[in-house]
Amino acid sequence: MYRTLISASELQQLDPANLVILDCRFQLADPAYGPTVYEAGHLPGAQYLHLDYHLSGAKNGSNGRHPLPDGQRLAVNFGALGIGPDSQVVAYDDAGGMYAARAWWLLRWLGHEAVAVLDGGFQAWQAAGGTINTEAPEKRSTRFVMRPALEEVLEVDEVAANLEKQAFQLVDARAPDRFAGQNETLDPVGGHIPGARNRFFQHNLQDGRFKPAATLAAEWQAVLGDTPASEVVLYCGSGVTACHNKLALEHAGLAGARLYTGSWSEWCSDDSRPVATGS
């Protein structure tokens, strides 16, 4: 069973009868990008999931740019893709796992443990000589079984209360300039939640692939200091790249971090919530 990352060569060895592959390619600036490149060529049997339509719920103006989808609806959708209790799921993209990690996290949120991200994504598959095709995948609808959640979600009120309680350490996955309140182009307010530390998700990668587990563990421990992963809450702009940080932590053997899925886009939608700037 693969639970965090899987290499292209390992994926090539898996039995396709018990395998479900999810193509999660996407671009924030071009929502049509993913379906376009999927139709041009994808891993054999892969099924496409769109960040906005499949991996996010309805926006109401105050719940962030990529709110969580309804769990029951998501379970039905996963079942329609053929994900059963014993399925090994592999998610990939072409952005270093930026979007595939969201699918990975959502499956774990519904209790599915056998899910991994293809390390290096579409590019690594091609480099390993993997075949690409344009054929529609075979329909293998089944019943997705929801199990106890492997991931815990924090709501905005809990994050706000922690400003005084300081029961957990926030870690922001956005680029350092956005964390500092500079060059903000996606949200109406720049800055970060007071008390947060910054770990840009791209720092989990080297040459498009995740750094070795030992390297990630050392780098994350430098960020967290004496704070155990179980007392860490991850967030980003909209709850997507925070999943990448969660995947990196799990791969590094630092389990237990939780997600504030509403993230900065939810936090800054209410101007009564405090904002910090600078590094």
Disulfide bonds with the S-S distance in Angstrom:
none
